[in-house]
Amino acid sequence: MVKIKKRRSANPAAAAKRAIRRGNEARILEAAEAVFATRGFSGATTAEIAKRAGVPKANLHYYFRTKRALYRAVLDDILSLWLDATASIAPEADPATAFKHYVEAKVAYSRTRPFASKVFANELLHGAPEIKGFLGGAMKRLVDDKAKVIEGWIAEGRMAPIDPYHLFFMLWAATQTYADFDCQVAAVLGKKKLGAADHARAADAVSALVLRGLGLNEAPSSMRENHPHPSLPPQGGGSKRARRHRVPSPHEGEG
């Protein structure tokens, strides 16, 4: 007779401990993202990050041993946003809908995670010391794959010819400006701060320009206040971290 092993019940104490750890890590990452965006890596201190996160400094160092380790974790979290946003660009997708959703996702992240874009931009301005390997590795492979999708659409006559790589460069610049240079945009619009409606109009404007340039009919807009597209981040949020993708560091294994 085959004995059936009884499934061990989950340990409530262990589950609660994991939940606490996830919550603490999320708060620390969110606080670190803001501090690194405003202070830069050199100017940021773990003491300020811990204070902003509402945790003792010792707890911060329990989860992230050094400031550099924390900075890399923040970058990993940010890069996962950029990777996830390209999901709509797939061979079977409608090109107009795919580009519309991509623009909306990027503009939505500029609103809900503006510090993320600023940390990323600051890292690039300093020569990408921590993510250079990622840019020439995982990110290049991702863009190569998406470029092949776009080239396929062009070959099938589904959109106007364009260099897919430079299309991505333009899309990044057009969408991330609403985070990196939000104070400039707000000032020109005569506002103290950009709101959800401003970002929705920005997404519409960028999408319209892109789709017309690619010879595509405009897809219906899905970025509306209180009616976000399912693939976009929650409106007015930013407290929930993005699904994490582990991005190898060029300094993996260093102390």
C-alpha positions in Angstrom: 0.0 0.0 0.0 1.3 3.4 -1.0 1.6 5.8 1.9 0.4 9.3 1.1 2.5 11.9 2.9 0.5 14.5 4.7 1.2 18.0 3.5 2.7 20.0 6.2 0.6 23.0 7.1 2.1 26.4 6.4 3.8 28.0 9.4 1.8 31.1 10.3 4.7 32.6 12.1 7.0 32.2 9.1 4.4 33.6 6.7 4.0 36.6 9.0 7.7 37.1 9.2 8.0 37.0 5.4 5.2 39.5 5.0 7.0 41.9 7.5 10.2 41.5 5.6 8.5 42.3 2.2 6.8 45.3 3.7 10.1 46.7 5.2 12.0 46.1 2.0 9.3 47.8 -0.1 9.3 50.9 2.2 13.1 51.1 2.2 13.2 50.8 -1.6 10.6 53.5 -2.0 12.4 55.8 0.3 15.8 55.1 -1.3 14.4 55.8 -4.7 13.3 59.3 -3.6 16.5 60.1 -1.8 18.8 58.8 -4.6 16.7 60.9 -7.0 17.1 64.1 -5.1 20.6 63.6 -3.5 22.3 61.4 -6.1 24.3 58.4 -5.0 27.1 60.4 -3.4 24.9 62.8 -1.5 22.4 60.1 -0.2 22.9 58.6 3.2 21.4 55.5 4.6 20.4 57.5 7.7 18.2 59.8 5.6 16.8 56.8 3.7 16.0 54.9 7.0 14.3 58.0 8.4 12.2 58.5 5.3 11.2 54.8 5.3 10.3 54.9 9.0 12.7 52.1 10.0 15.8 52.1 12.3 19.1 52.5 10.4 20.2 49.1 11.8 17.1 47.5 10.2 18.0 49.0 6.8 21.5 47.5 7.0 19.9 44.2 7.9 18.2 44.1 4.6 20.8 46.0 2.5 24.3 45.7 3.9 25.8 48.7 2.1 24.5 51.9 0.4 25.8 50.5 -2.9 23.8 47.3 -2.4 20.7 49.3 -1.7 21.4 51.5 -4.8 21.7 48.4 -7.0 18.4 47.0 -5.6 16.7 50.3 -6.5 18.1 50.1 -10.0 17.0 46.5 -10.4 13.5 47.6 -9.4 13.5 50.5 -11.8 14.9 48.4 -14.7 12.0 45.9 -14.2 9.6 48.8 -15.1 11.4 49.4 -18.4 11.4 45.7 -19.2 7.7 45.2 -18.3 6.5 48.2 -20.3 7.6 46.6 -23.6 5.2 43.6 -23.2 2.6 45.1 -25.6 5.1 45.0 -28.5 4.5 41.5 -29.6 4.3 39.9 -33.2 0.6 39.1 -32.9 -0.4 42.6 -31.6 -1.9 45.4 -33.5 0.9 47.9 -34.0 -1.2 51.0 -33.2 -2.6 49.4 -30.0 0.9 48.2 -29.0 2.6 51.6 -29.4 -0.4 53.3 -27.7 -0.2 51.0 -24.7 3.6 51.4 -24.5 3.4 55.2 -24.5 0.7 55.1 -21.9 2.6 52.8 -19.7 5.8 54.9 -19.9 3.9 58.2 -19.2 2.0 56.5 -16.3 5.3 55.4 -14.8 6.5 59.0 -15.2 3.6 60.0 -13.0 3.5 57.2 -10.4 7.2 56.6 -10.2 8.9 60.0 -11.1 11.8 59.4 -8.8 12.5 56.1 -10.6 13.0 57.9 -13.9 15.3 60.5 -12.2 17.5 57.9 -10.6 17.8 56.1 -13.9 18.6 59.4 -15.7 21.2 60.4 -13.1 22.9 57.0 -13.4 23.2 57.5 -17.2 24.5 61.0 -16.8 27.3 59.6 -14.7 28.3 57.1 -17.4 26.1 54.2 -16.1 28.8 52.8 -13.7 26.4 50.3 -12.1 24.2 49.2 -15.1 26.6 49.5 -18.1 26.7 45.7 -18.3 22.9 45.6 -18.2 22.5 48.2 -20.9 24.8 46.3 -23.3 23.4 43.0 -22.3 19.9 42.3 -21.2 18.5 45.7 -22.3 20.2 45.4 -25.7 18.8 41.9 -26.2 15.3 43.1 -25.3 15.5 46.0 -27.7 16.9 43.7 -30.4 13.9 41.4 -30.0 11.4 44.3 -30.1 13.2 45.7 -33.1 12.7 42.4 -34.9 8.9 42.6 -34.1 8.8 46.2 -35.6 10.8 45.1 -38.6 8.3 42.3 -39.1 5.4 44.7 -39.0 7.1 46.9 -41.6 7.8 43.9 -43.9 4.1 43.0 -43.7 3.1 46.5 -44.7 1.4 47.1 -41.3 3.3 50.3 -40.6 5.6 52.9 -42.3 9.3 52.1 -42.4 11.4 53.5 -39.6 14.7 52.6 -37.8 13.2 50.7 -34.8 16.2 51.6 -32.5 15.9 55.3 -33.0 12.1 55.0 -32.6 12.8 53.6 -29.1 15.2 56.4 -28.3 12.6 59.0 -29.3 9.9 57.2 -27.3 12.1 57.1 -24.2 12.9 60.8 -24.5 9.3 61.8 -25.2 7.8 59.9 -22.3 10.4 60.2 -19.6 10.6 64.0 -19.9 7.4 64.2 -17.9 9.3 62.8 -14.9 12.9 64.0 -15.5 11.8 67.6 -16.4 8.4 67.7 -14.7 9.2 71.1 -13.2 9.8 72.6 -16.6 6.7 71.1 -18.1 4.6 72.3 -15.1 6.0 75.8 -15.3 5.3 76.2 -19.0 1.8 74.9 -18.4 1.4 77.4 -15.6 0.9 74.8 -12.9 2.6 74.0 -9.6 2.5 70.3 -10.2 1.4 68.0 -13.0 -1.8 66.0 -12.4 -3.3 62.9 -13.8 -5.2 64.8 -16.5 -1.9 66.4 -17.6 -0.3 63.0 -18.0 -3.3 61.6 -19.9 -3.1 64.5 -22.3 0.6 64.0 -22.7 0.1 60.3 -23.5 -2.5 61.2 -26.1 -0.2 63.9 -27.7 2.8 61.6 -27.8 0.8 58.7 -29.1 -0.9 60.8 -31.8 2.4 62.1 -33.0 4.0 58.6 -33.0 1.1 56.9 -34.7 0.7 59.5 -37.4 4.4 59.3 -38.1 4.2 55.6 -38.4 1.2 55.7 -40.8 -1.1 54.1 -38.2 -4.7 54.9 -37.3 -5.0 56.2 -33.8 -6.0 53.5 -31.3 -8.6 54.3 -28.6 -7.1 55.9 -25.5 -7.1 53.9 -22.3 -5.2 56.2 -20.0 -8.0 58.1 -18.3 -8.3 59.1 -14.7 -10.0 56.4 -12.7 -10.1 54.1 -15.7 -6.5 52.9 -16.2 -5.6 50.2 -18.6 -5.1 46.9 -16.8 -1.4 46.8 -17.7 -0.7 50.2 -16.3 0.4 51.0 -12.8 -2.4 52.0 -10.3 -3.4 55.7 -10.6 -2.1 57.9 -7.8 -0.1 55.0 -6.4 3.6 54.3 -6.4 3.6 52.6 -3.0 3.4 49.1 -4.5 6.7 48.1 -6.0 6.9 46.7 -9.5 7.3 43.0 -10.0 11.0 42.4 -9.5 13.3 41.1 -12.2 16.8 40.3 -11.0 19.2 42.3 -13.1 22.8 41.1 -12.8 25.2 43.7 -11.6 28.5 44.1 -13.3 30.0 44.0 -9.8 28.1 40.9 -8.8 29.6 39.3 -5.7 31.4 42.4 -4.4 31.1 43.4 -0.8 
